[in-house]
Each structure stands twice: as structure tokens, then as C-alpha cells.
Amino acid sequence: MSFGHREGIPRYRRAGQLAISGPGFGIPKLGKEVAMAEMTRTLRSEYGRPPLTVLATVPTFALRYMLGRVHCYTPDDEVVEMTRRGIERSGDTYSEREVEDTIKAALWIHAENRALYQSVTGGLSI
């Protein structure tokens, strides 16, 4: 999977390979020009974890798509490697901060998936 997020619409490459694009939802349209590098988004946890603020250009939708198909106990090193491969395959140029924020968001989303799994398999607490 690649993160071709600059166009804002889904993009299909080779047969069977889906590349999600679009920085995600919730970016406001502003009347005057504002650099995307200065816009941020906050990822909020459903499981009591601290929120994470990342650049608005981080492809959170694509990360959730990719990590939703990865087992929650996949090691963090593999998640980082998958994220780096997705960035390289996208063909887009990422700033150093965008790469760092994308990796942080991937690890955060992966931890959220792990918390979801634990809450589902942990049974009922009465």
C-alpha cells in the first residue's frame, strides 16, 4: 500500500494494489492561503490514552486502513517499516517532520488497535 495523499481522491495503481489518498477528513477549507505544514489535527483515544497532535498532511485514513489489516500484536518495528515503505511508494515528497508525524501516528493507531483488541477479548468487567 502506498500513501499517495496529495491528490485527495483514491488512486489505483496496478491491478490489486490500492493506494489510498487524501489527508483524511475534517480539514477545514480556508478562504486565505494557509500552509498545510502549519495545520494540525489531533487524534483522540477511545481507551484513555493521551491524544496525539500531528500535521494535517499525515494520511491518517490510509494509516487506519493499513493498520486495520495488521494483527494488533505485530511488533512496532514492523509497523514502522511498513509505514516507511508506504511513504516511499507514494511518490510524494514528505518533509522530515511529515515522516516523523506519520510514523508517530502509525504507532499511535497501532496501539489503539491493540487496546481495542484487549477490550474485546478481556471479557466483561462488572
N, C-alpha and C positions, 0 to 999 in steps of 0.2 A: 504494500500500500504506500502511496506517496501523499504528501501533504501539499498539493497544489492549491493554495488558499488565496491567491491574489485575485483570481477572476470572479469569485463569488458564486459560481454555479458548478454543479457536478461535472466532472470531466472523466471521460472514459479513454483509456489508452488501449492496450492490447486486449484481445478477447479474454474475458475472465478476470481482468485486473481492474479494479475500481479505484479511482483516485478521488477522494472527497476534497472539495474545495469550499471556501467560504470561511471567514474567520469565526463563524458561529452566529448566534442570534443575540440580539439586544444591543447592537452598536447603534447609537443614535445618529440620525442624519443631521449634520450641522450646516447652517447656512454659509458660514465662512470656512475657509480652508483651515483645517487643523491637522497637524502631522499625526499620522496613525501611531507613530512611535511614542507620542505623549499620552495617548488614550489608554486607559487600563480597564480591566474587568476583574471582578472579584468572584472567585469560586467559593461557594459556601457549602459546608459539610452538613449532611443529614445525620451524622453519627458523632457529633460533639468534637470533631477535630477543628483546629483553628483554620479560619479562612485563608485563602491564598490569592494575592493580587498579582496578576500578570498583565503583560501588554495585550492590547485588544487584537493584535495581529496573530496571536497564538491560536492555532487551529484546534480549539477545544472540542468542537463537534467531531472532527476527524480523529482526535485522540480518544474520545469516548467510544467511537465506532471501533477503532483498532483494539483498544484495551478491553472492550466488551467481549471480544472473541479470544482473549488470552486467559488462561487459568489464573485465578487470583493469587496462587502461591508460586507463580513464575518469579524467579529471582529478579531483583531490581536491576542488576547489571544487564540482563537480557532485555528488560523494558527500555533501558537507556539505549542499548544497541539498536533495537527495533525503531525507536524514535529517531535516532541519527540516520538510519537507512531511509526512513520516510522523508526526512528533510533533504537528504542528498538526491533522492529520486524525484522530488517535486520539481526540480528545475528552477525554483525560485531562489532569489538571493536573500538570505537571512542575515541580519546583523548578529553580532556576538550576543547581545542582550536577548534577541529573539530566540536564539538557540538555547540559551540558558533558561529562559522562561518556559520554552516548550518542553524541555526536559523536566523542569520542576513541576509543570502541570501534569505531565505524563505520570510521574511518580506519585503525585498527589491523587490523581484519578485512580491509579492502580491501588493505592492504599484505601480509597473509598470503596472500590470493588471488593477488597479483602474484608472491610468492615461490614459490607452488605452480606457477604457470604457467611461471616461469623454470626451475624444477627439472625440469618435464616436457619442456619444449622445448629445454632446454640440452644434451640428449644424455647419454651415459654418460661418467663420468669414471673411468678405470681407474687 
